[in-house]
Amino acid sequence: MKEIEKKTDLFDKISHLIEQARRKVAATINREMVVLYWNIGKTIKKEIIKSDRAD
C-alpha cells in the first residue's frame, strides 16, 4: 500500500510542477500581448499624427 501512496505523491508533485509552469507561461504570454497591443496603438497614433501634420 505504501508503494501506491509514494507513486501518488510523486504524481501529485509532478502535476503541481506542470501546473505552475503552465500558469507562468500564461502570465508571460498575457503580459507580452498587452505590450504588443500597446505598441500597435502607439504606432498607429504616431502615423495618424504624422499624417495630420502633413495635411
C-alpha atoms as a printed R data frame, in Angstrom:
   type eleno elety resid chain resno      x      y       z
1  ATOM     1    CA   MET     A     1  0.000  0.000   0.000
2  ATOM     2    CA   LYS     A     2  2.857  2.407   0.735
3  ATOM     3    CA   GLU     A     3  4.139  1.833  -2.793
4  ATOM     4    CA   ILE     A     4  0.885  3.209  -4.210
5  ATOM     5    CA   GLU     A     5  0.990  6.198  -1.833
6  ATOM     6    CA   LYS     A     6  4.549  7.002  -2.920
7  ATOM     7    CA   LYS     A     7  3.584  6.864  -6.587
8  ATOM     8    CA   THR     A     8  0.521  9.020  -5.966
9  ATOM     9    CA   ASP     A     9  2.619 11.549  -4.037
10 ATOM    10    CA   LEU     A    10  5.188 11.648  -6.863
11 ATOM    11    CA   PHE     A    11  2.426 12.098  -9.439
12 ATOM    12    CA   ASP     A    12  0.906 14.939  -7.387
13 ATOM    13    CA   LYS     A    13  4.268 16.697  -7.114
14 ATOM    14    CA   ILE     A    14  4.905 16.419 -10.844
15 ATOM    15    CA   SER     A    15  1.363 17.566 -11.649
16 ATOM    16    CA   HIS     A    16  1.853 20.587  -9.405
17 ATOM    17    CA   LEU     A    17  5.119 21.494 -11.149
18 ATOM    18    CA   ILE     A    18  3.466 21.262 -14.554
19 ATOM    19    CA   GLU     A    19  0.528 23.399 -13.428
20 ATOM    20    CA   GLN     A    20  2.889 26.050 -12.024
21 ATOM    21    CA   ALA     A    21  4.780 26.166 -15.313
22 ATOM    22    CA   ARG     A    22  1.546 26.490 -17.291
23 ATOM    23    CA   ARG     A    23  0.426 29.412 -15.144
24 ATOM    24    CA   LYS     A    24  3.780 31.147 -15.575
25 ATOM    25    CA   VAL     A    25  3.625 30.673 -19.337
26 ATOM    26    CA   ALA     A    26  0.065 32.025 -19.490
27 ATOM    27    CA   ALA     A    27  1.005 35.072 -17.391
28 ATOM    28    CA   THR     A    28  4.043 35.786 -19.558
29 ATOM    29    CA   ILE     A    29  2.051 35.473 -22.768
30 ATOM    30    CA   ASN     A    30 -0.688 37.752 -21.429
31 ATOM    31    CA   ARG     A    31  1.881 40.356 -20.394
32 ATOM    32    CA   GLU     A    32  3.550 40.275 -23.802
33 ATOM    33    CA   MET     A    33  0.201 40.531 -25.590
34 ATOM    34    CA   VAL     A    34 -0.630 43.676 -23.605
35 ATOM    35    CA   VAL     A    35  2.730 45.196 -24.552
36 ATOM    36    CA   LEU     A    36  2.194 44.210 -28.194
37 ATOM    37    CA   TYR     A    37 -1.250 45.818 -28.367
38 ATOM    38    CA   TRP     A    38  0.025 48.937 -26.605
39 ATOM    39    CA   ASN     A    39  2.865 49.245 -29.139
40 ATOM    40    CA   ILE     A    40  0.450 48.725 -32.027
41 ATOM    41    CA   GLY     A    41 -1.734 51.538 -30.702
42 ATOM    42    CA   LYS     A    42  1.296 53.763 -30.187
43 ATOM    43    CA   THR     A    43  2.483 53.127 -33.751
44 ATOM    44    CA   ILE     A    44 -0.951 53.847 -35.219
45 ATOM    45    CA   LYS     A    45 -1.220 57.046 -33.164
46 ATOM    46    CA   LYS     A    46  2.191 58.248 -34.402
47 ATOM    47    CA   GLU     A    47  1.219 57.581 -38.025
48 ATOM    48    CA   ILE     A    48 -2.078 59.433 -37.625
49 ATOM    49    CA   ILE     A    49 -0.349 62.430 -36.030
50 ATOM    50    CA   LYS     A    50  2.282 62.373 -38.787
51 ATOM    51    CA   SER     A    51 -0.463 62.238 -41.413
52 ATOM    52    CA   ASP     A    52 -2.431 65.091 -39.809
53 ATOM    53    CA   ARG     A    53  0.641 67.300 -39.781
54 ATOM    54    CA   ALA     A    54  1.290 66.584 -43.447
55 ATOM    55    CA   ASP     A    55 -2.197 67.791 -44.423
